[in-house]
């Protein structure tokens, strides 16, 4: 049993957050998923799709095979899947075989009263080819309970009752399917697609009620490889199953495959756009009363009550209630400016609204223009200027947030100086002791390796932008160092020596840096970092970012001198050093889609580019994928052929409903080797400043008055 549980890591990561939503209700119209984690019956696909943006986590057991799949509905008609499979006894020597694969599906037609839904899919189009196959499938609802599916498939879908490929009428080459990769994987074998013999598959789904569904299908997958090894007994093309949907959103399915193999599956479908608590669990914002009533309480804010100093004291306390740190305050007869650092709200607009409310309920009645300047590490980013009368008029308006946006002004804060800076604000010192856990995936001998222990973090900031920070770690448990794998890299081993770093270190200086962030000009941001930048490299990193307020486009450049650290992760260095750097472009496509391209030189000295696409929801939940291609050949790169992966970011507020800037993140790489490896530098500028720039503030303005 222990061998199977290690393969649950993908499912466990996703459902760790999803299962926290114990009040989730069943959705009778939710798409059922196959053992491959894609819309389907038992093993065969259907033409259904998830709802736009939904994220599905599936784990299934069929004979000796356990499949763990993450599927994301990228667009209403496009979904992508990553699958990790373990086949016990699948290797020639009887050991387990591990396989990684990617799928993509396109919904060509939606269902109408007269026609079925139609979808086209590629299974295992980027992997070793173990499950490689393509299909065209149609699904039609008949009445309120019955769904009928039929399709034609190639590759693995054509194992039974196959016939000559009908696409052969276009070109004779479609009649023969070339041999798949079967080796290191990671290549797109487009020359195989829709080629070779074809077969017809199909099936039925009958919904007894909102919770229970019965399945019957005709499957053309004969499991030839597994059957020849004596691992599975497939004697019939008929598969049957039953699924029960629990009220907390979990689906459990039991089935019989091939007439002999009993299997089971668990599925959770998560909608990242929906919070656990849709209305949020933060305290209500401070109501803005009449200025006349405020004038009666002038001992808090008038000259008689102590003037600016008294007002600042009250303002500081009220901002602190909302997790906003007052770093500067200026006051004239009709205008006031605060400089704040937001430590609580994921939506910068909500922090701006809370700050403006605190000013409106504290400052003298004559103050009409309220300016909030966002700062990060004491460095100004953006300013939001609001009229006090607008807050008074719109605080209870049904569409008050967006009407207030049309009246507000969002500007770059490059010219903000240190006037009015809070006395004794610097130096700032903080530290903390906490547990940590770091994961590595897809070691062929153990799919999940983890190191857990205690870490001590501290930082010292003597002035705006300048931060000295350190992170010490002491591992207490884990299995990373148990691996007996050694680097077989044909290029410089900049990442494949990770096991050796874990084995030869105890107390480690994980990071020890001096960092300076600054504003070199309007719409420009700068960063210089020096020291032990990460666990494997130290050196110097410099970055410049151009990011106009309200722009969809940002451009950056980074250059680094990096030197490889000793394996004990203390103070020494090895002989290898490299100059590395990238030119970067960031673009907001709208509708939550964010693109990024980084082109330049990587740690092993290879040249190339990384392309990433993320989808971010208004609550901060983020799902993305990336790949890197460099001048390192697939042969020299090794297993996987090139670097690629998927990543998740789950705001803590998504789970708890309470405002928080804490982000739970995880990157899943099918395999990480030395090609396309980038230096891991903290606090790259785009993520540091993006939430407080105009475009992001606008997108989150619906929470301005919350």
C-alpha positions in Angstrom: 0.0 0.0 0.0 2.9 2.3 0.7 4.0 2.1 -2.9 0.7 3.5 -4.0 0.4 6.3 -1.5 3.5 8.0 -2.7 1.9 8.7 -6.1 -0.9 10.6 -4.4 1.1 13.9 -4.2 -0.6 15.7 -7.1 -4.0 14.8 -5.9 -3.1 15.6 -2.3 -1.8 19.1 -3.1 -4.9 20.1 -4.9 -7.4 18.6 -2.5 -5.5 20.0 0.5 -7.2 23.3 -0.3 -10.3 21.9 -1.9 -11.4 19.6 0.9 -11.2 22.6 3.3 -14.4 23.8 1.5 -16.6 21.5 3.6 -19.7 23.5 2.8 -19.4 22.9 -0.9 -22.6 21.7 -2.5 -23.1 19.0 -5.1 -23.4 20.1 -8.7 -25.6 17.7 -10.6 -24.4 19.1 -13.9 -20.7 18.6 -13.2 -18.9 16.7 -15.9 -17.8 13.2 -15.0 -14.1 12.3 -15.5 -12.5 9.1 -16.7 -9.6 7.2 -15.1 -7.3 9.4 -17.2 -8.6 12.5 -15.3 -10.3 14.0 -18.4 -14.0 14.3 -19.3 -15.2 10.7 -19.9 -17.1 7.6 -18.8 -14.8 5.0 -17.3 -11.8 4.8 -19.6 -13.2 6.3 -22.8 -13.4 10.1 -23.4 -16.6 12.1 -23.9 -17.2 15.4 -25.6 -18.1 17.1 -22.3 -15.9 19.8 -20.7 -15.4 21.3 -17.3 -16.8 24.7 -16.6 -14.4 27.5 -17.6 -11.6 27.8 -15.2 -12.4 24.7 -13.2 -9.5 22.6 -11.8 -9.9 18.8 -11.4 -7.8 16.4 -9.4 -8.2 12.7 -10.1 -6.6 9.6 -8.7 -7.6 6.2 -10.1 -6.5 2.6 -9.7 -6.9 0.1 -12.5 -5.1 -3.3 -11.9 -1.4 -2.5 -11.3 -1.8 1.1 -12.7 -2.4 4.2 -10.6 -3.0 7.4 -12.5 -2.9 10.8 -10.9 -4.1 13.7 -13.1 -4.6 17.5 -12.8 -6.9 18.9 -15.5 -7.5 22.6 -16.0 -10.2 24.1 -18.2 -8.0 26.8 -19.7 -10.7 28.3 -21.9 -14.4 27.4 -22.3 -13.4 25.1 -25.2 -9.8 24.1 -24.3 -8.5 22.0 -21.5 -5.1 20.7 -20.6 -4.0 17.8 -18.3 -0.9 16.6 -16.6 -0.8 13.0 -15.6 1.6 11.0 -13.5 1.3 7.2 -13.7 2.8 4.3 -11.7 2.6 0.8 -13.1 3.7 -1.8 -10.6 5.9 -4.4 -12.2 6.0 -2.4 -15.4 9.8 -2.5 -15.9 11.6 -5.5 -17.4 13.2 -6.3 -14.1 9.8 -6.3 -12.3 10.2 -2.9 -10.7 7.6 -0.1 -11.0 7.4 2.0 -14.1 6.7 5.7 -13.8 5.3 7.7 -16.6 4.5 11.4 -17.1 2.2 12.7 -19.8 0.3 15.7 -21.0 -3.1 15.8 -22.8 -5.0 18.6 -24.5 -8.7 18.7 -25.6 -10.6 21.0 -27.9 -14.4 21.3 -27.9 -15.3 21.8 -31.5 -19.1 22.1 -31.1 -21.4 22.7 -28.2 -24.5 20.6 -27.9 -27.8 21.9 -29.2 -31.3 20.4 -29.4 -30.4 18.8 -32.7 -26.7 18.1 -32.6 -24.3 16.5 -30.1 -21.3 18.1 -28.5 -18.1 17.3 -30.4 -14.5 17.3 -29.1 -11.1 16.4 -30.4 -8.3 15.3 -28.1 -4.6 14.4 -27.9 -3.7 12.1 -25.1 0.0 11.8 -24.1 1.1 14.1 -26.8 4.0 15.2 -24.7 5.5 12.3 -22.9 7.1 8.9 -23.5 4.1 7.8 -25.7 3.0 5.0 -23.4 -0.6 6.3 -23.6 -0.3 8.1 -26.9 -3.6 8.4 -28.9 -5.9 10.8 -30.6 -9.7 10.8 -30.8 -12.8 12.6 -32.2 -15.8 12.1 -30.0 -19.5 13.1 -29.8 -21.8 13.2 -26.8 -25.6 13.8 -26.8 -28.0 14.1 -23.9 -31.2 12.1 -24.5 -33.9 13.1 -22.0 -33.0 14.2 -18.5 -31.0 11.1 -17.5 -29.2 9.4 -20.4 -26.1 10.5 -22.2 -24.8 8.7 -25.3 -21.2 8.9 -26.5 -19.5 7.6 -29.6 -16.1 8.3 -31.2 -13.2 7.2 -33.3 -9.7 6.9 -32.0 -6.1 6.2 -33.1 -3.0 5.0 -31.3 -3.9 3.5 -28.0 -7.5 4.0 -28.8 -7.2 1.5 -31.7 -6.2 -1.6 -29.9 -9.4 -3.6 -30.6 -11.5 -4.2 -33.8 -9.3 -1.7 -35.7 -9.8 -0.9 -39.4 -7.9 1.0 -42.0 -7.6 4.7 -41.2 -10.3 6.6 -43.1 -7.9 9.6 -43.3 -6.0 7.5 -45.8 -8.2 8.9 -48.5 -6.3 12.2 -47.9 -2.8 10.8 -47.9 -1.5 7.2 -47.8 0.8 8.2 -44.9 -2.1 8.3 -42.5 -2.5 4.5 -42.9 0.8 3.8 -41.0 1.7 5.0 -37.5 5.4 5.6 -36.9 6.9 4.2 -33.8 6.5 6.4 -30.7 9.3 7.9 -28.7 9.3 5.3 -25.9 12.5 6.8 -24.6 13.3 9.9 -22.6 10.0 11.6 -23.5 9.3 15.3 -23.7 9.0 15.4 -27.5 6.0 16.4 -29.4 5.6 13.6 -31.9 3.2 15.4 -34.3 4.2 13.0 -37.1 2.2 10.2 -35.3 -1.0 12.1 -34.8 -4.2 10.6 -36.4 -2.1 8.0 -38.2 -2.3 4.2 -38.2 -5.4 2.0 -37.8 -8.5 3.4 -36.2 -11.3 2.0 -33.9 -14.8 2.9 -32.8 -15.5 3.3 -29.1 -18.6 4.4 -27.2 -20.8 4.2 -24.1 -23.6 5.4 -22.0 -24.0 7.3 -18.7 -27.3 7.1 -16.9 -28.0 9.5 -14.0 -30.2 7.8 -11.5 -30.3 11.0 -9.5 -28.1 14.0 -8.7 -25.7 11.8 -6.7 -25.5 8.5 -8.5 -24.5 7.7 -12.1 -24.2 4.4 -13.9 -21.7 3.8 -16.7 -21.3 1.2 -19.5 -18.8 1.5 -22.3 -17.2 -0.3 -25.2 -13.4 0.3 -24.8 -10.9 -0.4 -27.5 -7.8 -0.2 -25.2 -6.5 -3.8 -24.9 -3.6 -2.9 -22.5 -1.3 -4.9 -24.8 1.9 -4.0 -23.0 0.5 -4.7 -19.5 -1.2 -7.9 -20.7 2.0 -9.2 -22.3 3.8 -8.7 -19.0 1.0 -10.6 -17.1 0.1 -7.5 -15.1 -3.5 -7.2 -16.1 -6.3 -9.5 -17.5 -8.4 -7.9 -20.2 -10.8 -10.4 -21.7 -13.8 -8.1 -22.6 -14.2 -4.7 -24.3 -17.1 -4.0 -21.9 -16.5 -1.8 -18.8 -19.2 -1.0 -16.3 -19.1 1.3 -13.3 -21.0 3.4 -10.8 -20.2 6.9 -9.3 -21.5 8.6 -6.2 -21.2 12.3 -5.7 -20.9 13.5 -2.1 -22.3 16.8 -0.9 -18.8 18.1 -0.1 -17.9 17.8 -3.8 -15.9 14.6 -3.8 -16.8 12.0 -6.4 -16.1 8.3 -5.8 -16.3 5.8 -8.7 -16.0 2.0 -8.7 -15.8 0.0 -11.9 -14.8 -3.2 -13.6 -12.5 -3.0 -16.6 -12.0 -5.7 -19.2 -14.3 -8.1 -17.4 -11.8 -8.9 -14.6 -10.1 -5.9 -13.2 -11.9 -4.1 -10.3 -10.9 -0.4 -10.0 -11.7 2.7 -8.1 -11.3 6.5 -8.6 -11.6 9.6 -6.5 -12.2 13.0 -8.0 -12.5 16.6 -6.8 -13.4 19.5 -9.1 -12.5 22.9 -7.8 -13.7 26.3 -9.1 -10.8 28.7 -8.4 -13.1 31.7 -9.0 -15.2 30.8 -6.0 -14.0 31.5 -2.5 -14.7 29.3 0.5 -16.6 32.3 1.9 -17.9 34.4 -1.1 -18.6 37.4 1.0 -15.3 37.3 2.9 -14.8 37.1 6.7 -13.0 40.4 7.1 -14.3 43.0 9.5 -16.7 45.5 8.0 -15.1 48.8 6.8 -15.3 51.8 9.0 -18.4 53.8 8.1 -17.9 57.4 7.0 -20.0 59.8 9.1 -20.8 63.4 8.6 -18.0 65.9 8.7 -20.1 67.9 11.2 -20.1 65.1 13.7 -16.3 64.7 13.1 -15.8 68.4 13.8 -17.4 67.9 17.2 -14.7 65.4 18.0 -11.9 67.8 17.2 -9.9 66.8 20.2 -8.6 64.0 18.0 -7.6 66.1 15.0 -7.7 69.8 15.5 -5.1 72.3 16.7 -6.8 72.3 20.1 -6.3 68.5 20.3 -2.7 68.4 19.3 -2.9 69.1 15.5 -1.1 66.9 13.1 0.6 64.8 15.7 -2.7 63.9 17.4 -4.3 63.1 14.0 -1.4 61.0 13.0 -1.6 59.0 16.2 -5.3 58.2 15.7 -4.7 57.5 12.0 -1.8 55.1 12.7 -4.0 53.1 15.1 -6.9 52.9 12.7 -4.7 51.8 9.8 -3.0 49.2 11.9 -6.5 47.7 12.6 -6.6 46.9 8.9 -3.0 45.6 8.6 -1.7 48.8 7.0 1.6 50.2 8.3 1.7 54.0 8.3 5.1 55.0 7.0 4.5 58.7 6.2 1.9 61.4 6.8 1.5 64.9 5.4 -1.3 67.3 6.2 -2.4 70.7 4.9 -5.7 72.5 5.2 -7.4 70.7 2.3 -5.1 67.9 1.4 -3.6 64.9 3.2 -1.2 62.1 2.1 -0.4 58.8 3.7 2.3 56.4 2.7 1.5 52.9 3.7 2.6 49.3 3.3 -0.1 46.8 2.9 0.4 43.6 4.9 -3.1 42.1 4.8 -5.2 42.6 1.7 -4.5 40.5 -1.4 -6.4 43.1 -3.4 -4.5 46.4 -3.4 -7.7 48.4 -4.2 -9.3 47.1 -0.9 -6.2 48.3 1.0 -6.5 51.7 -0.7 -10.2 51.9 0.2 -9.6 51.1 3.8 -6.8 53.7 4.0 -9.0 56.3 2.5 -11.8 55.5 4.9 -9.4 55.8 7.9 -8.4 59.2 6.6 -12.0 60.3 6.1 -13.0 59.4 9.6 -10.0 60.9 11.3 -8.8 64.1 9.6 -10.3 67.6 10.0 -13.5 68.4 8.0 -11.7 70.8 5.6 -9.5 68.0 4.2 -11.1 67.1 0.9 -8.3 65.5 -1.2 -7.0 62.1 0.1 -3.9 60.6 -1.3 -2.7 57.0 -0.5 0.8 56.0 -1.6 1.6 52.3 -1.7 5.1 51.4 -0.7 7.1 48.2 -0.7 10.1 48.0 1.6 9.8 51.7 1.9 10.0 52.3 -1.9 7.0 54.2 -3.4 5.1 52.4 -6.1 1.8 54.1 -6.9 -0.5 56.8 -5.6 -4.3 56.8 -5.5 -6.0 60.2 -5.1 -9.6 60.3 -4.0 -12.1 63.0 -3.1 -13.5 62.7 0.4 -16.9 63.8 -0.8 -16.9 60.9 -3.3 -16.4 58.4 -0.4 -19.3 60.0 1.5 -21.6 59.9 -1.5 -20.8 56.4 -2.7 -20.0 54.3 0.4 -23.5 52.7 0.3 -24.1 53.0 -3.4 -24.9 49.7 -5.2 -22.3 50.4 -7.8 -20.2 52.6 -5.6 -16.8 50.9 -6.2 -16.8 51.3 -9.9 -18.3 54.8 -9.7 -15.5 55.7 -7.3 -13.0 54.3 -9.7 -14.1 56.7 -12.5 -13.6 59.6 -10.1 -10.2 58.5 -8.6 -6.8 59.1 -10.0 -4.1 56.4 -10.1 -0.5 57.7 -10.8 3.1 56.7 -10.5 4.7 57.6 -7.2 8.2 58.0 -8.5 8.4 61.6 -7.3 7.3 60.8 -3.7 10.0 61.7 -1.2 10.5 61.0 2.4 8.6 64.1 3.6 6.5 63.4 6.6 8.1 60.1 7.2 7.1 58.6 10.5 9.7 59.3 13.2 11.6 56.2 14.3 10.3 54.2 11.3 13.8 52.9 10.6 15.6 50.8 11.3 13.2 47.8 11.0 14.1 44.4 12.4 12.1 41.2 12.4 12.7 37.5 12.8 10.9 34.3 13.2 11.3 30.6 13.7 9.1 28.2 11.8 8.9 24.7 10.3 9.6 24.2 6.6 9.1 21.4 4.0 10.7 21.3 0.6 9.7 18.8 -2.1 11.3 17.3 -5.1 9.4 15.2 -7.6 9.8 12.3 -10.1 12.9 10.6 -8.9 12.4 7.3 -10.7 13.1 5.5 -7.5 10.7 7.5 -5.3 8.2 9.8 -7.0 8.1 12.2 -4.0 11.0 13.2 -1.9 10.6 15.7 1.0 12.9 17.4 3.4 11.4 18.9 6.6 12.9 20.8 9.4 13.2 24.1 11.2 14.1 27.4 9.7 15.1 30.8 11.2 14.5 33.9 9.1 15.5 37.5 9.9 15.8 40.8 8.2 17.1 44.2 9.0 16.2 47.4 7.1 18.2 50.5 8.1 16.6 52.7 5.4 14.0 52.5 2.6 14.8 49.9 0.0 17.9 48.5 1.8 17.4 45.1 3.4 19.8 42.6 4.9 18.1 39.2 5.2 19.1 35.7 6.1 17.5 32.2 6.3 19.0 29.3 8.1 17.6 25.8 7.8 18.2 22.6 9.8 16.7 19.4 8.3 15.1 17.1 10.8 13.5 14.4 8.6 13.1 13.4 5.0 14.1 11.1 2.3 16.0 13.4 -0.2 19.4 12.2 1.0 18.4 8.6 0.8 18.5 8.7 -3.0 21.5 6.9 -4.5 21.2 8.7 -7.8 24.2 10.7 -9.0 24.3 13.3 -11.7 24.7 11.9 -15.2 24.5 15.3 -16.8 26.3 15.9 -20.1 26.4 19.6 -19.3 27.4 21.5 -16.2 25.5 20.0 -13.2 23.8 23.1 -11.9 20.7 21.3 -10.6 21.2 17.6 -10.8 23.5 17.6 -7.8 20.5 18.4 -5.5 20.8 15.1 -3.7 24.4 15.7 -3.0 23.6 19.1 -1.5 21.0 17.5 0.7 23.3 14.7 1.8 26.4 16.8 2.6 24.7 19.6 4.6 23.2 19.8 8.1 22.8 23.3 9.4 22.6 25.3 6.1 22.8 29.0 5.2 19.9 28.8 2.8 20.1 32.5 1.9 22.1 35.5 3.2 21.7 38.6 1.1 21.9 42.4 1.0 19.3 43.8 -1.3 18.6 47.4 -2.4 15.4 48.3 -4.3 15.0 51.8 -5.7 13.3 54.0 -8.3 15.7 55.2 -11.0 13.1 57.1 -12.9 9.4 57.5 -13.7 7.8 54.0 -14.3 11.2 52.4 -13.6 12.1 50.1 -10.7 15.5 48.8 -9.8 17.0 46.0 -7.6 20.5 44.9 -6.7 21.0 41.8 -4.6 24.3 40.3 -3.4 25.3 37.3 -1.2 24.2 33.7 -1.0 21.2 34.1 -3.3 19.9 30.6 -3.1 20.9 27.2 -1.7 23.2 26.3 -4.7 24.5 29.7 -5.9 25.8 33.0 -4.6 26.8 36.1 -6.3 25.4 39.4 -7.5 22.1 40.1 -9.3 20.9 43.4 -10.8 17.5 44.0 -12.3 15.6 46.9 -14.0 11.9 47.0 -14.7 9.9 49.4 -16.9 6.2 49.2 -15.9 4.0 52.2 -16.7 1.0 52.7 -14.5 -2.1 51.1 -16.1 -0.1 49.4 -18.8 -0.7 45.8 -19.9 3.0 45.6 -20.9 6.1 45.6 -18.7 9.7 45.0 -19.8 12.6 44.0 -17.7 16.3 43.1 -17.8 18.4 41.1 -15.3 22.1 40.3 -15.2 23.8 38.0 -12.6 27.2 36.8 -11.7 26.7 33.5 -10.0 29.2 31.1 -8.4 28.4 27.6 -7.3 28.3 27.0 -3.6 29.9 24.2 -1.6 27.8 21.2 -1.0 27.6 21.9 2.8 25.7 25.1 2.0 27.8 27.2 4.4 30.3 29.8 3.4 32.5 28.2 0.7 32.3 28.2 -3.1 33.2 25.7 -5.8 35.2 26.6 -9.0 32.2 27.0 -11.4 31.0 30.5 -12.1 28.8 31.9 -14.8 27.4 35.2 -16.0 23.7 34.7 -16.6 20.8 37.0 -17.3 17.5 37.6 -19.2 15.5 40.1 -21.0 11.8 39.8 -20.0 8.5 40.8 -21.3 5.3 40.6 -19.3 1.8 41.1 -20.8 -1.7 41.1 -19.4 -3.9 39.7 -22.1 -7.1 40.4 -20.1 -9.6 38.0 -18.6 -7.0 36.9 -16.2 -4.4 35.6 -18.7 -0.8 36.7 -18.1 2.0 35.9 -20.4 5.8 36.1 -19.8 8.8 35.5 -21.9 12.4 35.4 -20.5 15.1 35.2 -23.1 18.8 34.9 -22.3 21.6 32.8 -20.7 20.9 30.1 -18.1 23.1 28.7 -15.3 24.7 25.9 -17.3 25.7 28.5 -19.9 23.0 27.6 -22.4 21.1 30.2 -24.3 17.3 30.1 -24.9 14.0 31.3 -23.7 11.3 30.5 -21.2 7.6 31.0 -22.1 4.9 31.0 -19.4 1.2 31.5 -19.4 -0.8 31.9 -16.2 -4.5 32.4 -15.5 -5.2 34.4 -12.5 -8.7 34.8 -10.9 -9.9 37.9 -9.1 -9.4 36.3 -5.7 -5.7 35.7 -6.5 -5.9 31.9 -7.3 -3.4 31.3 -10.1 -2.8 28.3 -12.4 0.0 28.4 -15.0 2.3 26.4 -17.2 5.8 27.1 -18.7 8.4 25.6 -20.9 12.1 26.4 -21.7 13.9 25.7 -24.9 17.7 26.3 -25.1 20.5 25.4 -27.4 21.1 22.3 -25.3 19.9 19.3 -27.4 17.3 16.9 -26.1 20.1 14.2 -25.9 22.3 16.4 -23.8 19.4 17.5 -21.7 18.5 14.0 -20.8 15.2 12.6 -19.5 12.3 14.9 -20.4 14.1 16.5 -23.3 13.5 20.1 -22.1 12.4 21.9 -19.0 8.6 22.4 -18.4 6.1 22.3 -15.7 2.8 23.6 -14.2 2.4 25.8 -11.1 -0.3 26.8 -8.7 -0.7 29.7 -6.3 -3.5 29.5 -3.7 -4.0 32.6 -1.5 -4.6 31.7 2.1 -7.6 34.0 1.9 -9.2 31.7 -0.7 -9.4 29.0 2.0 -10.2 31.0 5.1 -12.2 33.9 3.7 -10.0 36.2 5.8 -7.8 38.8 4.2 -4.2 37.7 3.9 -1.2 38.2 1.6 0.1 34.7 2.3 0.3 32.6 -0.8 0.6 28.8 -0.9 2.5 27.9 -4.1 3.8 24.8 -5.7 5.6 24.1 -9.0 5.4 20.6 -10.5 8.0 19.7 -13.0 7.9 16.3 -14.7 11.7 16.3 -14.2 14.3 19.0 -13.5 17.7 18.8 -15.0 20.4 21.2 -15.9 19.3 22.7 -19.1 17.2 25.8 -18.9 17.9 26.3 -15.2 17.5 29.8 -13.9 19.0 31.4 -10.8 16.4 31.5 -8.0 16.6 35.1 -6.8 14.1 36.4 -4.3 11.9 39.5 -4.9 12.1 39.8 -8.6 10.5 43.2 -9.4 7.4 42.4 -11.5 5.7 40.4 -8.7 6.9 42.9 -6.1 5.1 45.9 -7.7 2.4 44.5 -9.9 -0.4 44.4 -7.3 0.0 48.2 -6.7 0.1 49.3 -10.3 -2.9 50.8 -12.1 -4.0 47.7 -14.1 -4.1 45.5 -11.1 -5.7 48.1 -8.9 -8.4 48.6 -11.5 -9.1 44.8 -11.8 -9.6 44.6 -8.0 -11.5 47.9 -7.6 -14.7 45.9 -6.9 -13.4 45.6 -3.4 -12.5 49.2 -2.9 -15.4 49.9 -0.6 -15.3 46.5 1.1 
